[in-house]
Each structure stands twice: as structure tokens, then as C-alpha cells.
Amino acid sequence: MLKLAIIGCGKVSERMHLPAFASMPQVAIVALADISSKPLGAMGDLYGVSALYKDYKDMLKNEDIDAVCVNTPNYLHAKMTVDCCKAGKHVLVEKPCATSMPEVRRMKSAADDAGVSVMVEQVHRFMPFNEKAHEVIHSGFMGKVLGFRARVASAGPALWSPQGKWFFKKSQAFGGALADIGVHIVDTIRWVTGEEIARVQALTAKYGKRGDVEDNGLMTAETTRGVLGTIEASWTQSPGFFGYQVNCEKGVLEVVMGSGLKAYMAEPKGEIDFTLPAESRHGGAFGYFVDCVMNGRTPFVDIEEGGRSLAVIIAAYRSAATGRAVKVGA
């Protein structure tokens, strides 16, 4: 039995983590922590958790815990993850995993020193349509990747987390649409294509009046292999969208969430509609995390991997601020 605790009882815990982990017979949710009494008490009552803490550090000291989910505003991810690692707990941390690369390095160091794993919650790697796209591209069936176009869009966090005012504060969120949902499409493109983004040039815009972060971002990207692509993230588009096209030597793979995968082939000429499995091959992100912890496996989306996607977002912000192309990781 894996003994799990959750720090942060906001909407992401309410809608995703708590229902998912509560449904797993091999998991016991033993403690919750949140600085706000109302969601803390509500989630404790709903899931029968009596160990409720306003201070997560007290929870780490007092409770017998194997793993912790860090579901807090972005600026707290690194500190809380490091504290959990030092307490000997495995961690599943929300995206973006941190707000800077020095934070990522501290998180990795803490995990290595304690002998625990940190998995970054890039949930799109565990969606069947993206898993299938990864399989198709890496099979070599379509030849080498020559380019990509990717877009993710929503009506913004106010739609699904109306109490989450921190999303619109740069001091707490680190960024807007790019940091929130753009990191998902960046991570997906990196993973599906196998291409590492080396340089970006970006623009950001703020159409709405809330907060001091961007609600739209667009970047051109160049990979280490010289492949060019575009990536767009928006908080001002409804209905939402998540999709991308990968241009390959033998055709174009088109991937759209909710519509599946289709290949438009030049060699051999024709169209292919791929059949998708009903569920993730890994049992989804949460099931995969539990399996890794219980079986001593290192997650394939660990803190270093999550940090590589974060580095692209950081470079995009620097580019937008300077008006120049920026090397990722520079």
C-alpha cells in the first residue's frame, strides 16, 4: 500500500488527483495540507482524510508518508519539492515544475541526495492520442521529422478555477498562457518528435485586463537538428484546442485532441486513420507515478525532463522581452 499525501486542495486536486488516487486500491490518501481551511476541510470530509494540516512541514514531520503531490501555485513548487525530498518522500509535482533552472537543479540535487524520485506532471504524455503519435513517429514509418506546427488554447484558468487568482500574478505564477498550458504543448512536441528545441524567438500579448501576465504567446523554434516549428498558447480562445502537425519525409501526421490521429502520406500515397487504444498504456500519469514509486522505477518524465520543457518557456519569455532569438538554456 502506497501512503500518499497532497499539498494544495485547489481545483487540480479536487478534479483530478483526489478522484484518481482514491479509486486506486493500492493507494491510501493519508494526509492533506492547504493554507486555506475551507477547501482543506471540504476535501478531507469528501475523501475521509482526518489528518489535515495548514502547514505542510508539520505534515511531513508527523505523518507516515511514502509520496507527496505538490499542487500549489508555481512559485512554491521548487521549495516544497525540495522539502519533501529532504523528508525522504517521492514527489509528483505539477507543471511547470519550477520557475527557474537553478530551482530545477536544486530539486534534482535534493532528490538524488535522498534517493527518491521526482516526477513532473506532464499529463499529455499519458494520453492515448499522444502515445500513439509518439509510437508512429519513433517507428520511422513516416521518415525523419522535417517540421511541426502546434497550438494549445483555452478560455483561461478563470473558466475552471475561478478562485485561482494566483494564475494572473507573475510573482506567483511566473508566467501566463505559455507557462500554464504552453508548457504542455512544448513537452508534447519534444517527446513525440524526439527533437530538442535549441533556440526560440517569441512574442507575447495581453488582451484581457486581469493580472500582469500574458494571455497569448507564440514562438518559432529551431531544434538541435535544425528542424523548424511554431508553438502557440492562448488563454483567449473558446472552445479549447490541443493539436499539432508533424511534417515528415513521407507525409504529415495530424494530431488533434478529441479527433485522433491521421497521416496524409506522400509515400506511399494515401491517408491513414489510426485506431487509438481506450486507455493509456501506462495507466495514466497518476497510475504510472504509483507504479514507479512502488516498484522503484525512475519516471521517464523526471525533474530533468520536466526542466527541459521549462527551459524552452523561460527562453521564450526572454525572447519576448528582448525582441531577439534566444538559445534555450543560455
N, C-alpha and C positions, 0 to 999 in steps of 0.2 A: 504494500500500500504506500503510495506517494503522498506525503503530507504537504499540502500546498497552502500558501498564504498570498493575499493580494493587497498591494498598496495602491490605493486610489479606487474609490467606489463610484466614479462617474459613469457616463453613458457607455464607454467602451467596455467597462467591466460588467455593467448591467445587461447590455445587449449581447455581448459576445463571450467574454471569459467565464463569468459565473454560470450561465446556462450550459456552456460546453463542458467545463470541468465537472460540474455537478452531475452530468449524465454519464461520466466515466466511472465504472465500478472500482477501478484500481486507484482512484484519486479521492482523498479526503480533504475538503476545504476546512482547514483548522483555525484560520485567523484572518481578520480583515483589518485594514488600517486606513484612516482618512481623517484629515483635519476638520472636516465638517460632520457634525453629529447626525444630521438628518439622513443623508444617503448611507452613512455607516450603519445606523440603526435599521434603516429600511432593508438594506441588503442582508444584514445579519438575521433579521426576522424572516425574510423570504427564504433564505437558504439554511436556516437553523445553525448559524455560526454564533457561538456565545463569546468567543474571545475577540473583543472589539477594542481597537486602540486608536487614540488620537495621535500618538507618537509612534511611528514605525520602528524606531530604535528600541523602544520598550518591548515591542512585539518580538523583535529579533532576539532580545535577551531572555525573554520569559517563555517563549513557545518552542515546542519541538517541531521544527520545520525542515523539510528537505529542499523545497524550491519556492521561489517568490516571483510573482508577476509584478512588474513595475509599470503602472498605468496612470502616470501623473503628467502634469504639464512638462513640456520638453526640457526646460531648463533644469529640472530635477532628476532627469534620467541618469546622468552620469554619477552624481553623488550618491543616490540611493542604490544604484547597481554596485558601486564600489563598497558601500557599507554592507550590502547583502553578501557580497563575495567574501569580505573580511570575516563575516559571521559564519562562513562555510556553507552558504546556500547557493544552489544553482538559480539562474535568473532568466526569465523571459521578459525582455524589455520592449516596450512599444517603440514604433518608429516615429520620427528619426531617432536613432539610438542615442544621440548626443547633440550638442550644438557646436562642437569644435573638434578638430583632430587631436589636440592634446588630451581632451576628455576621453576620446576613444582609446588612446594609448594607456591612460590611467585605468580604464575599465579592463583592458586586456591584461595589464600587469597584475591587477588585483585578482582576476580570475585565475591566471597562471600560478600566482603565489599560493592561492588557496586550493588549487586543484579542482576547481568547479568550472562549469560551462556557463557561458552567456550566449543566449540565442536572441537574435533580433527578430521582432515580429513583422517580417515582410510576408504578409499572408498571401499575396498574389502568387508566390512560388508554389503554393499548395492548392491552387485552383485548377481543376481538370483541364480547362482550355489552355492555360499557360503551360501546364505539364506536357500536354500533347504537342504544343508548339515547340517546346524545348526538345522533345523527342524527335520531331520531324527535322528541325534544323541540324541537330547534332548527329543525326543518322547519315548526313551527307547526301541524302536523296535529292535535295534541291541545289547542291553545289555550294560554293562559298558565298558568304554574305557580302553584298555589294552596297547596301544602304538600308535605311529604316526611317519611318515616319511614325511618331507615337503621340497619342493625346489622351489625357485623363481630365475629366470635367465633372463638376457637381455644382449644386446651388450654394455650397459653402457649409461650414460646420454649424452655423446657426440653425440649419434645417434639421439636423439630427441631434445636436447637442446645444439646445437653446440656452442652457445655463453656463456653457463653457466660454465665458468671456475672455479667458486667457488666450484663446486661439488668435485673437486680434491684437495682442500686446507683444511687441517684438522682444521685450525684456523677458517674457515668459515662454513665448512660442519659438523665438529665434527667427522665424520667417512665416510667410503666409501660405499661399497655394502651393508653391514649389516645395516648401519644407513639409507640408501636411500630406498632400496627395501626389505631388510631383516625385517625391522620393520613391513612391510605389512604382510608377511607370519607368523611372530610371533603373530601379533594381530589376524590374521585369525584363527590360531590354538588355541589360548587361547579362542576365542569367540565360535568357532564351537564345540570344545570338552568340554568346561566348566572347563578345567584343568588350574590351575595356576602354572606357572613354578617357581620352588623354587631354583634350582641350575643348573649351566651350566658349561661345560668345552668346550673351543673353540680354534680353530686355524684360523689364517688369512693368506692370501698370497697376493702378489703383483706381477702380471705377466707383466703388462704394465709399461710404463715409465712415465706416466703422474702423477704429483702431489705426495702427501705424505700420501695418504690413501689407504686402502686395496681395491682390486677389487674382492676378493673372501673371503668368510667366511663360516665356518662350525662349528656347535655346537651340542653336545649331551646335552640333557635336562632331568631333573627329576622334576616331578610335586610334589605338596604338598601331593598328594595321593600315591606317589611312582611310577607313570607311567613314563616310559622312552620313549624318542623320539629323532629324529635328525632333524635339521633345516639347510638348506644350502641357501646361497645367492651368486649370481655371476653376475659380470658385463662383463664377457668374454665369454658368450655363445649366439650363434645365430643359429637358431631362438630362440626367448624368450620362457619361460615356467613358468607357475604358477600352482602348483598342490600339492596334498598330499594324503596319505593313512592313514586311521584311523583304527587300529586293535581293534575290539570289541569282546565281549564274543561270539556273534553268527555269526560273519563274518567280512569281511573287506570292508570298504567304500572307494572307489577310486574316487577322485575328480580332474579333470583337466580342467583348463580354456580353453574354446573352444570345449571341448569334452563332458562336462556334468558330471553326477554322475552315478556310477554303484556300486551295492553292490554284493559281492561274499559271499553268505550265506552258512554257515555250518549247521544252524538250523533255519528254515527248509532249506534243501539243494537246491541250485539253484542260479540263477543270476537275478538281478533286475535292469532294466534301468529306472531311474526316469525321469519323464517329468518335464521340467523346465518352469516356467512362463516366459513370454516375457519381463517383466519389474520387477524392484524391488518392493516389497510390500510397501516400504516406499517412492516410487517415486525417488529413488536415494539419494545420500548423500546431494546434493545441495537442492533438494526439501524438504528433511527431515529437514535440517537446517532451511529453511524458515518457515516450519510448526511449528517447535519448538519455534522460536522467536515470530511468530505472535500469537501463542496460549499459550505462557507462559509455555512450557514444557521443562523439563531438558533432554538434549540429552543422549541417552544410551551410547554414546562414548564421555563422557565429559573429562575434563582435568585429572581427577584422573584415568579414564580408559585408556586414552592415555598414561599417565605416567607409568602405569603398564607394558605396552608393551615396552616403552622406557627403563625401569629398566632392562629388560631382555637383551637388546642390550648393555647397559652400563656394565652389569655383564660379557657379552661375551667378550668385549674389555679388561676388567680387567683380565679375564682368559687367553686370548691370550697373554697378556703382561707378566703374571707371570708363565704360564705353569701349573696352578693349577685350580681345580674346585672352583667356586666362588658362594656364595649364592646371590640370586637376592635380591637387596635392602640393602645388607650389606655395 
